[in-house]
Amino acid sequence: MIRNLKRCAVLMAALALGACKNELVVTNPDQPDAGRALSSPGDVENMMGGYYKRWHEGLYRNLGNVEGMTNVMSFQNFSSLANNCQNGRLPFSGAFNDNSIGNVCKDEQQRVYFVETEVNRVATTLMSKVLNDKLDIGQPGTTARNNRFLAFGEFLRGISLGYLAMFYDSAAVVTVGQGAVDPGKLSDYKIVFDTAMAALQRSIDYANAGGTGGDGFPLPSSWIPSPTNFTAAEFVRLVRSYRARIRANVARTPAERAAVNWDLVIADAQNGITADHMNTTNITTGPFRTWIDQYETYGLWHQMPPFIIGMGDGSGAYAAWIAQPVGERGSGNQSFTMVTPDTRFPQGATRAAQQADFAITSCQSAATACKRYFVNRPAGGDQFAGSGWGWSNYDFVRFHSWKVAGDGGAGRNGNFPFFTKSELDMLQAEGLIRKQQYAAAAALINASRTKNGLPAITAVDGTTPVPGGSSCVPKVPVAPYNVIACGNMLEAMKWEKRIETAYTHFASWYLDGRGWGDLAEGTALFWAVPYQDLQARGAAISDIYGAGAGVGTAANSSAAKGTYGW
């Protein structure tokens, strides 16, 4: 059995141990004993309180996961490097999510799966101590502290299962009272999703229950390191925000995205966070946000390919680029300068003007917001390699100050937005558009558009092009897909969501792109259960499969030609 499963199984076995023999036992108090230690209410509570960071680590602690792949697959990033399988997932290359035994991407592909499975297992087992073993976290006969503990445990169960459902086709669901070393039966991602939604509702119910005695909400500040004081009400807002994200993004295809219960997404979005959700990062103790370092490394690690950000161009350069066959875009090491009224991008009609407009050296002090989200790379910084269509003048630098100086002078120590209010607003706007409530959707979209230099949408319907004339944003490829035209309200929503969520949370453009049908044809839509887990469960080699358009992959696991014709 692989190491990850062993560690979890040993812990759970220890939790399940109990005295069953009438014999003299001499206990060495210096010998570690998980079973004895976790009979203490304080130890049980402390372990639960530390597992949000563990959930976070599975997504954000290091480069060894699928985030680098997803960002290349969704045109959020371009890298010609093999590091963390980035160039092995380039669109148009026939790349698929290979799951064969010993494949080169095995470590990255299993990390989210095993860490989030561990979080689900541990949170569930710790909850069993209260629900089944009747352990009181607070004073006996009181309920407030127990309810806070259970609310947090169900939150961890919900978000861990939710992320498993979003990224893998199957996962094991562990329930309260289940045997401590029972690995659980693999369940289809839709069942895993349903279980996650139920857990998040129970989290809300426990949080709202209050209870008798002291030491209920707010959460201890170490449980979710953040400037937010998580009272019961603030905690419920966070739970509902994650529930809205997961509910929308579990969809693999446009048909599944359309079938999402948008009434529930809208309701959660309307009752979710009221400002960006910040985690207070710490490079020693966590939470972490590691990939940002690479996204600010010019050239081979990171460039913003033109497919998506080019939709903001009004100069005609993007139109000329789209007019070429994919294989000829960027030929001769030719990237282009986009001119856009969107003030999140450098302003000016030439590359030199844009470099003069904004340099990242202007936001290197602690807690200093960068003037722009993107920079036109300094002269001499270009390092062209790989597919020409990925070559770009632009890099993402929105969080440069956080990276180099943090909040107090120490880089990567400080508040980072892992869930933006704009994301939640655009989830609500998407639901409203799908329900043809266009005026309400336009108000949400305009709140983001107008503060960033774009004209407000005034035609409240699903077809009218966005305003701006030849400088409209966004311009999108339309049939026969070698020409562009001003997008409609839905495309305006997508533009705002992409720009406002870029690099804020795990695989942001990938999750939306597959549901909107905006990935390149043949792109894998999910990851298979890692072969390590399949082997541990006794699967034959012939039962190990991958995802995408390659041989030996799951049916319907690759994207069809989509919205923009690529």
N, C-alpha and C positions, 0 to 999 in steps of 0.2 A: 504494500500500500504506500502511496506517495507520502512525502513528509507532511504536507498540509493536512491530509486526512488523519495521519497519525497524531499530530499535535492536538487536533480537535477531539479525536477519539479518546486520547489519554485524559484530557481535561474532563470530558463528559463521564468517562468511567469513574474518575475520582469523585465527581459530584454524585454519582449514583450509589457509591459505597455506603453501606450501613452495617452496624454490628448485628451479627446473627448467630454467634456462638457463645455459649456460656463458659468462658474460659478466661484465665488471667491474661490480660494484655498490658504490657508495660510500654507507655508511650514516651518516646524521646522528643522532648519539646523543641529540640534543635533540628529535627528532621522534617523537611517540607512535607506537608500533607494537604493537598488541595481539598479533599473531602472535609477535613477538620476545619481548615481555615474558612471555607465557605459555609460553615454552619453559623458563622458570626453575621448578624444582620449588617454590620458596618462593612464587612468585606464583600458581601454580596452586593450591597448598594454601590460601593466604590468600583467594583468590577463593571457593573452596568454603566456607571457614569463615565468610565473610561472608554467605552466601546463606540461612541460617536467618532472619536479620533481614529479608531481602528477602521470603521466604515470609510472614513475620509481617506485613510492611507491607501486603501485598495484602489482609489481613483486618482489621487493627487500626490502621493509621496515621492514617487520616482518616475523615471522614464520607461520603466519596464512594464508597460501595459499597452492597451490598444489605442490610446488617445492619439499618438503620432500617426498611426495608420488611418484612423477615422478622419483626421483633419486633411490628410492628403486625398483620401477617397471622396471628400465632399468639397474640394476646391477651396477649403479654408487655409490650406498651406501647400507649398510645393517644396520638396526636398529631393535632391538627387542622391542623398546618402542612404546606405543600407542600414544605418543605425536604427534599431527598434523597428525594422521592417518597413520603413517609410517608402523607399523607392520600390519595394516589393508589392506595394498596393497602388501604384500609379494607375489612374483611369486610362482606358483605351489600350492597356497592355495585356489584357487577358488575365490579369491578376485575380486570384480567388483566395479565400481564407483556408489555406491548406491546414489540415488537422492530422496529417499522417504522423506515425510514430517517429519522434525525434526531429520533427520539422524545425527549421531554423527560427521560427517565430513562437515556438512552444511556450517559452517563459512569459512572453508578453500576453499571449492569448489565454493563459490560464489564471493570471493574477486576479482580475476582477471576479472571476468565477469562484475561486477558492477563498478569497478574503471575504466576499459578501456572503458566501455560504457559511463561513465561520461566524460572522456577525449574527446571522439568523439563528444558527445553532446555539451560540452562547447566550444571546438575549432570551431565547425561548427557554433554555434550561434554567437560567436565573429566575425567570418569571415563575417557573414551576416551583421554585423554593417557596414562593409566597402563595401561589394559588393551590398547589397540591400538598406541600409540606407544612403549610400554615405558618411560615416564618414571618414574624412581624418586623418590618423594617424600622418602624417607629416604636412608640410605646405600645405595649399590649392593649388591645381593645380600642385603639384609634385607627383611623383609616386614611388621613390626609397624606401621610408620607408614603404609605403603600400605594395609593392611587397615583402619586407623582412618579414613583418607581415603575409602576405598570404602564403608565402613559408613555414614559420614555422607552421602556422595553418594546412596546408595540410600535412606536415610531421607528426604532432601529429595525424591527422585523419588517415593517412596511417599506422602508427605503432600501434595505438590503435586497429583499425579494423584488422590489420594483426595478432596481438596476439589473438584477439577473434577468428579469422578464424583458427588459428593453434590449439587452445585448445578446442573449443566448436563446437558442430555440427550446431548451428544456433546462430544468434545474430541480433540485430536491426541496420539497417543502417539509419543514420540521415543525411540529405542533406541540403545544404545551402538554406535558405528560408522556410524550413519546420516549421510548427507551433511549438512554443516554448514548449508547453506541450504535443505535439504529441509523444507518446512513440516509434513510428515507428513499422513497421511490421517485425516480425521475418523472416529472410532470411537464406537460406542454406549457409553453410560455404563457398561454392565455389563462391556464389554471394558476400559474405562479402569479400572474398579474391580479387575478381576482382575489387571491389570498392576500396580496400586498394591500389592495384597496380595503379589504375587511380589517386588516391590522391597523391601518391608518385611521379608520373610523373608530375602532376601539380605543386608539390612542386619544382621539378627541374626546370620546365619552369619559374615559378615566380622568382626563385633564379637567373636564367640565364638572366632574362629580364632586370636586372639593373634598369634603370629608371632615371627620372629627379629629381633634388634637392639633398640635403644631407641626412645624417642619414640612408643610406642603410646599406649593409653589411660592416663590419663583424657583427655577432650577438653580442648583449650585453653579457658580460661574465657570467652574472647570469642566462641566459636562459639555457645553457648547461654547468654546472660547469666542467671545463676541462682545462688541460694545452694547448689544441689546440686553436688557434685563428681561429674562424669559419668565414673565408672569404666566399664569395659565392662559390668559387671552393672547399674549404674544406668541406663546408656544403653539397654540392652536392655529394661529395665522401661518406660522412656518410649516406646520403639518399640512395644512390645506394647500399651500403653495407647491410643496413637493408633490402632493397628490395631483394637482393640475398638470404639472410637468410630466409626470409619469403616465397619467391617463392619456394625454395627447401623443406622447412620444413612443409609446409601446407599439404603435402602428408601424407595420413594415412597408406598406404600399399605399398609394392614393385611395384605393377602395377601403382599406382598413382605417385610414385617417378620416375618411368621410363618415364612416360608421361609428366613430367615437361618440360617446354621449356628451355632446357639447354643452348641453344644459348644465351638467355637473361640472364641467371645466369652467364655464362662465361663473357659476356660483362659487366655486373655490377661489377663482381669480379675484372676484369681487370682495372676498373675505380673507384674502391672503395678506402677505407683507405689504406694508404701506411705504416702505423705503427699501433701498438695496439691503439684502441680507449679507452682512459682513461676518466673516470669520477672522479672528485675530491670529494671524499666522506667526509661527516661531520656528526658526530653522533648526532648533535643538529638540524641542518638545512637541512640535506640531500645533495645529494643523499645518500642512505644507501646500505649496503650489509650484511644483518643480518644472513643468514644461515651459513656463514663461521664459526661463533663462534661454532656452533654445530658440524661442520665437523672436528673441531680440539679438540673435547672432546672424549677422548679415550673410547672404549668399547661400552656401550649401545647406545650412540647417533650415533656413526660412526665407521664403519670398511669398508675397500675396499674389497668386496667379490671377490673370485678368478675367477669368470666366464670370465671377460674381461681382468683384469690386468694379470691373469695367462698366457695369450697368449704370454707374454714376457719371459716366463721361458724357460731355456735351460737345466735344471738339470734333467728333467724327472719327477719332482714332480707333475707338472700340468697334464702330461700325465697319471700318476697313479690316480690322482684325478678324471679326466674325465672318466677313465675306470670304476669307480664305479657308481651304480645307484644314482640318485640325492639324494634320502633319506638317503643314507649311506655316502655321502661326509661330511667329518668333524666329523664323529662319534667318540665318546670318547673325545670330545673337542680337536680334532687334526687339527690345521691349518698347513700350510706348508711354508717353506722358498723357495722363488723363486730366481733363480740365472739368471741374465739377463745382456747382454751387454748394454742395454739401460741405459744411465747415468742419466736419470731422476728418476731412482730407486736407492736405496742404493746398493752399490757394496760389494761383498764378498760371499764366499761359505757357510757361516754359519750365523745363526741369530746374534751371538755375533759379528762377523766380520762386518755385516751390521750396527749394532748399533754403533760400533766403527767408521765406515766410515762416518756416518752422524747422528748428534743429533740436534734436533730443537733448542737447546740452542745456537747453532752457528749462528742463524739468528734472534736474538731477538732485535737487534738494529734497529733504524729507517732506513727506505729505504735501507735495506740489502736483496739482493736476496738470497734465500735459495739455498744451493748447490744441493739439490734434490727436486723433486716435492712430493715425498712420503718418509715416514719414517718407518723403522721397529720398531714397538712400543717398548718403553723401557720395560725391564723385570719387571714383576709385574703389568703391566698396562692392562693385558688381563682381560676382563670381559665377558666370554662366556654366552650367553643366546639366546634362540630362535632356529631357524633352523640351523643345523650344517653346511649346505652349505654356510652360510653367514660368518662363522668364518674366521678370517684373522689376520695376523701379521701386516698388513699395514694400515696406515692412510695417508690421503692427507694433506700436510702442505705447499704447494707451497707459500701461501700468509701469512705465519705465521708472518713475520715481519710487514706486513701491519696491521694484527689483533692486535698485542700487542704494536706496537710502531708507526704505521703510517709512515708518511714522516718526522715528526718532533718530535717524542717522544710520541704523543698522539694516542693510539690505535684506528684504524678504521677511522682515519682522514688522507686522502691522496689519491693518485692516484691509482685506481684499474681498471684493464682491463676488461671491460664488452663486448668488441668485439675484439678478437685477430686477428692480420694479418694472423696467421696460419689458423684460421677458414676460412677466405676468400680465402686463397690459396687452401685449401682443397675443398671448394665448386667449385672453378674453376677446380681443378684436377679431381673431380668426373665427372663434365660435359665433360671434355676432354676424360676421360676413356669411358664414355657412347657414345661418338662420335668416339671412336677408334683412337684418336689422342694421342697415348701412349707416344711418346717421350716427348711431351710438358708436359703431366701429370707427367711423371717420374721426370722431372727437378724440378717441384714444390714439389713433395714428398721428393726427395733427399735433398732439401734445409733444410728440417726439420729433416730427418733421420740422415744425416751424422754429423750434429753438436751435436747430442745426442748419438754418439757412434755406430750407426748402419751402415752397409755397403750400399753403393749406389746401387740402382736398375739399372742394365745395360741391361737386356733383356726387350726390350720395346714392350711388348705384353700383352694380357689380361689373359694369362694362366700360364706362367712360374713362378715357386715358387720363392719367394724372396731369395736373397743370404744369406749365413750364415751357411749352413749345419745344424748340430745338434743344433746350437745356433741361428737359424734363428728367426726373429721377424717380424710378429707375427706367432705363430702356432695356428691353428684354428681346432675345431672339424669338422670331415668329416664323411660321412656315413661309418659305421652304427652309428656314433656319440658317440662311446665310445673310439675312437682313434683320434689322431690329426695329422696334416700335415702342412708344411710351406704354408702360404697363398700366394696369387697372388698379383698383383699390386693394385687391388681394396681393398684387405684386408690391405695392407700396408697403403693406404690412410686412411682407417677407423681407424687404430691404431693411426696414427699421429693426426687425428682430435680428437679422444677421449681423448688422453693424453694431447693435447694442449688446449682443451676447457673444461676440467674437472672443474666444479664449477666456471667457469668464467661467464656464462650467464644462464638464467632461463631454466631449464629442457633440458640442452644441449644433454645429451645422450639419453634421451627419444625421443626427436623429430627426431634425426637421426635414432635411433634404430627401430622405427616403420616403417619408410620409407625404411630402409634397410632390414626389415624382421628379425630383430635380437632380438626382445622381446620374452619372454617366451609365449608359447601357452596359450591363454585365457586372456592375459593381455588386459585391456581396452585401446582402441585406441584414445579416446577423452573423454570429459565431456559433459553431457547433459546440456541444458539450466537449470539453477538452479530452483528448484521448487518454490522458492520465486517469481521469475519473472513470471513463468507460472501461479501461483496463482493470482498475480497482474493483469494478463491479462485475468483472468476469466476461466482458464483451470480447468476442472473437475479433481478430484483425479485420475480417471482412465486414464487421459491424461499425468500424470507425469511419467517419464521414467528415466532410468539410462543408463549406458554404460558398456560393458564388457560381460562376459559369464553368468551372473546370470539371474534369472527370472525377467521379467519386464524391460528388456533392449532393446535398439535400435538394429535393425537388422544390421549385419555386423559390430559390434562395438568391437569385440575382435580379438586379433592377432591369426593367424594360426601358426602351427608349422613351424619354419623358418629356416634360414641359418644354424644354428649350432645344430639343432635337439632338442632344448629344448622348 
